[in-house]
Amino acid sequence: MPLTLRSPAFADGERIPDRFTRTGDNLSPPLDWQDAPEGSRSFLLIVEDPDAPGGTFRHWAVFDLPADRTGLEEGAGRPGSGVRHGTNDFGSAAYDGPEPPEGHGPHHYHFRLAALDIDHLEVDPGRRVGEIWAAARPHMLAEAGLVGLYECGRG
């Protein structure tokens, strides 16, 4: 079976609940995964919005998650949650949820999980999400994805 990623908060292709957006409680959603390939030593998760007006906007990176981990609890994206964060495009080393421009239509938020063949990524503190993903590429054994939708001003 291939690596899979899911959330009990929303199904793939469905709307992300307000509590997980910047216009809501700005909590990272609960996530879980299974079927990591043999040789997995850590995980990396990013969240990005390819529909942003200025190009792909990155909302979160969490990395160096141990290989025995099978998920992230709700709110794991807060500073001080015990996981290693990259710097998102808002400039925070934490999760910042969806907040597309009002009237811009629905945006697709891609949650991307990678199983890596190393325990720790050698990246300097403060590295941006895209830089962390690029540093991890040579170590990726498998990738799984989940897409959530969100549109400001819509219930």
C-alpha positions in Angstrom: 0.0 0.0 0.0 1.3 3.5 -0.7 1.7 6.2 1.9 -1.6 7.9 2.7 -2.6 11.1 4.4 -6.0 12.0 5.8 -7.7 14.3 8.2 -10.7 13.5 10.5 -11.6 17.2 10.1 -12.2 17.2 6.4 -12.2 14.8 3.4 -9.9 15.1 0.4 -11.4 17.8 -1.9 -13.7 19.1 0.7 -14.0 22.5 2.5 -11.6 23.1 5.4 -13.6 24.0 8.5 -13.3 27.7 9.7 -11.5 26.7 12.9 -8.4 25.7 10.8 -8.2 29.1 9.0 -6.7 32.4 9.8 -10.2 33.9 9.8 -11.2 31.3 12.4 -9.1 29.9 15.3 -6.0 29.4 13.1 -5.4 25.9 14.5 -3.6 23.3 12.3 -6.0 20.4 11.6 -5.5 16.9 12.9 -3.8 14.7 10.4 -2.9 11.0 10.3 -1.0 8.8 7.9 -0.2 5.2 7.3 1.7 2.8 5.2 5.1 4.5 5.3 7.6 2.7 3.1 10.3 0.5 4.6 13.4 2.6 5.4 11.4 5.7 6.5 13.3 7.5 9.2 11.4 10.8 9.5 8.5 12.8 8.0 8.1 16.3 6.6 4.7 18.0 6.1 4.0 21.2 4.2 0.9 23.1 3.3 0.8 25.3 0.3 -1.8 27.2 -1.8 -1.0 27.2 -5.5 -4.1 29.4 -6.2 -2.6 32.5 -4.4 -2.6 35.6 -6.6 1.2 36.0 -6.5 2.0 32.3 -7.1 2.2 29.4 -4.6 1.9 30.6 -1.0 3.3 28.3 1.7 1.5 28.1 5.0 3.4 25.6 7.0 6.3 23.2 7.2 6.9 20.8 10.1 9.8 18.4 9.8 12.1 15.9 11.6 9.0 14.0 12.7 10.1 10.6 13.9 9.4 7.6 11.8 7.2 6.0 14.5 4.8 8.9 14.4 1.5 8.4 12.5 -0.1 11.8 12.8 -0.3 15.3 14.2 -2.9 16.4 16.7 -5.1 19.4 16.2 -3.1 22.5 17.1 0.3 20.9 16.5 1.2 23.9 14.3 1.4 26.3 17.2 4.9 27.5 18.4 6.1 25.5 21.3 4.2 22.4 20.3 7.3 20.2 20.3 7.8 19.9 16.6 10.3 21.7 14.3 8.7 24.4 12.1 10.0 26.2 9.0 9.1 29.8 8.3 6.0 30.2 6.3 5.2 33.0 3.7 3.5 35.0 6.5 6.9 35.1 8.2 5.9 32.8 11.1 7.6 29.7 12.3 4.2 28.1 12.8 1.0 27.1 11.0 -1.0 29.9 9.5 -4.2 28.6 7.9 -6.1 29.6 4.8 -7.0 33.3 4.2 -7.5 33.8 0.5 -8.4 37.3 -0.7 -12.2 37.9 -0.4 -13.9 37.4 -3.8 -10.9 35.5 -5.2 -12.9 32.2 -5.3 -12.0 28.9 -3.7 -8.4 28.1 -3.1 -6.9 24.6 -2.9 -4.7 23.9 0.1 -2.3 21.1 -0.5 -1.1 19.2 2.5 2.0 17.2 1.3 3.6 14.6 3.5 7.0 13.1 2.6 8.6 10.0 4.1 12.4 10.6 4.3 15.4 8.3 4.5 17.1 10.5 7.1 16.4 11.3 10.7 17.1 15.1 10.5 17.2 17.6 7.7 20.3 19.7 7.8 18.7 23.2 7.4 19.4 26.4 9.3 16.8 27.8 11.7 14.4 30.2 10.0 14.5 28.4 6.6 11.4 29.0 4.5 9.0 26.2 3.6 10.1 26.0 0.0 13.7 25.7 1.0 13.0 22.9 3.4 11.0 21.0 0.8 13.9 21.4 -1.7 16.4 20.2 0.9 14.3 17.1 1.5 13.8 16.1 -2.1 16.9 13.9 -2.4 15.8 12.0 0.7 12.1 11.4 -0.2 11.0 7.7 -0.3 7.3 8.5 -0.8 4.8 11.3 -0.8 1.1 11.5 0.0 -1.3 14.4 -0.3 -4.6 15.8 0.9 -6.3 18.8 -0.6 -8.7 21.0 1.3 -10.7 23.9 -0.2 -11.4 27.3 1.4 -13.0 30.5 0.2 -13.3 33.7 2.3 -16.8 35.0 2.6 -18.4 31.6 2.0 -20.1 29.5 4.6 
